[in-house]
Amino acid sequence: MGQLENKVAIVTGAGRGIGRAIAIGLAGEGAAVVIADFNGEAAGDIALHIGSKALPVTCDVSNTGQVNSMVETAFKHFGRVDILINNAGRARGNLVARMTDEDWDTVFATNVRGTFLCSRAVLQHMIPQKSGVIVNTASGLGMRSLAGASAYGASKAAVIHFTQTLALEVARYGIRVNAF
């Protein structure tokens, strides 16, 4: 029996990379895991790998309707949401003078807006539960500069600030918010 038995986690960007590893790790500790990714096929593959305690959901975290639907699907399927891992992220590197509006907006839509939307949606369940954990994927580039990484670094600085502010807002409900 794992440390997270009877807990339900949502992991965004879980179709590959760090998100995949996090989802597998949480499941290994006993959690039921919602595998959320904009690539539904990748989410399904990871869910098959994990087994019956995994639920794949196709979700673009920058889309309010899709995020709300993802969280409601998780709640209806498992009856609760205990953990949110805001891992979905995008990086589009370029020097500021050469960066397109689309590159800037895409990075912020996923990294910042997605973190906000997913957090807001799960709080509708965590606050009444008076418990929960939200973990946001940040980066050292949110605190230091690197030429060609202005959009990514600025978005991760925003995630760090958002994390600190949200932690202050929801601590009274027994909800912890951290970034790594």
N, C-alpha and C positions, 0 to 999 in steps of 0.2 A: 504494500500500500504506500503510495507516494505522498509527499507533503501537500499536494494540491488536489487530493481526492475530493470529489463533490464540488469543485470549483469550475467555473466556466470562463474561458479566456477568448478574446478576439485578438487576432494578430493580423494587422494590415501589411500588405506587401509580403505575404507569406508564401507566395508561389515560388520563390527562389532565394538564394543568398542567406543573409542574416535572418530574415523573417522566417524562412523555411527552417533554419536551425532552431530558432526560438520556439516555433510551433511544435517541432518534434521534441524538444526539451520539456516543454510544458506538458505535453501528452505523456511523456515518460515519467513525469511526476504525478500523473493521475488526473490531470485536468482534461475536461472536454474542451476542444479547441475549434473555433470558427476560423477557417483558413480563408482570409479575405485577400483578393488580388484582382487587379483589372484584367488579368489573363485567367479566365475561367478554367481553361484546360489545365494550366499549371496548378491552380488551386485544387482541382479535382484529383490530379496526380498525387499531390501531397496528402490529401485527405485519404486516398486509397492506401498510401504508405502507412499512415497512422492507424487507420481502422475505424471501427464503429463509433468512437468518441470524437470523430472529426466531421465537421460540416463545411463543405466548400461553398463559398459565396463570391460571385463576381461583383466587384465593386470598384468604382472610380471614387477615391476618397475626396476628390474635389467637387463632387456632385452631391448636393444636399439630399435629394430624393433617394439616391442610391445608398448613401450612408444611413439615413433613417431606416430604410428598408432592411439593410444589413443588420442593424442592431435589433430591430423588431423581429426579424427572422431568428436571430440568435436567442432572443428572449422567449419567443413562442416555442422554439425547438427544445431548449434546455431549461427554461423556467427562471433563469437569472443570468446576470452578467457580473462577474467578480473582478475580472482583469481586462484591461485594454492595453495592448502594445501598439502604439502608433509608430510603426516601422516603415510604412510606405514612403518612398522618397525618390526624388529625381535630382540629377545633376546635369547641367548643361554648361560646360566651361567655355569661356571666351573672354577676351579683353573687353572692357566696358565699351570702348569706341567701336567695337565690331559686333556687340551683342544685339540680337533682335528683340523686339518687344515680346514676341512669342516665346523665345527662350526664357526671358526673365519671368513672364507670367506663368509659364508651365512649371517652373521650379517653385515659385511661391504658391501656386494653386495646390500642388501636391504636398509640399513640405509644411507650409504654414496653414493654409485654409483646411487641408485635410486633417491636420492635427486638431484644429479648432472644432471642425464639424464632428469628428468621431468622438472627441471628448464631450462635447455638448450632448450628443445623442446618448452616450452611455450614462451620463449623469442623471438622466431622467429615470434610470433604474437604480443607480448606485445611491443617490441621495435618500430615496425612501428606504433602501436596505440599511442605510447608515454604515456602509462598508464598501470598500473597493480599492483597487490599485490601478493607476494609470502610469504607464512608462512611455516616455517620448524619446525617440532616437534623435540625438543631437550630434554634434561633431566638434572636434577641436577647432575646426575652421569657423565655428560660430564665435570664437574668442580670439582668433588670430587671423592675419591676412595672408592671402596667397594670390599672386597675380593670376588672372584668368578664372578665379573662383568667386567673383563678387556676388553673383546671384545665390549660389549655394551657401556661401558663408553668411551672407545677410539673412537668408532664410533660416539657417540654423541658429543664428543669434536671436532671431525672433522666437524660435521654438524654445530656446533656453529661457528667455524672458517670460514667455507664455507659461512655461512649466512652473516657474517660481511664483508667478501671480496666481495661477490656478491652485497651486498647493496651499496658498494662504486662504483662498476663498472656500475650499472644501474640507479643510482639516477638521472643522467643527462637526462634520458629518462622518468622521472616521474614514475618510478617503485620503489615501496617500498619492502624491503625484511626484514623480522623479524623472530625470533624464539621464541617459548614458551616452 
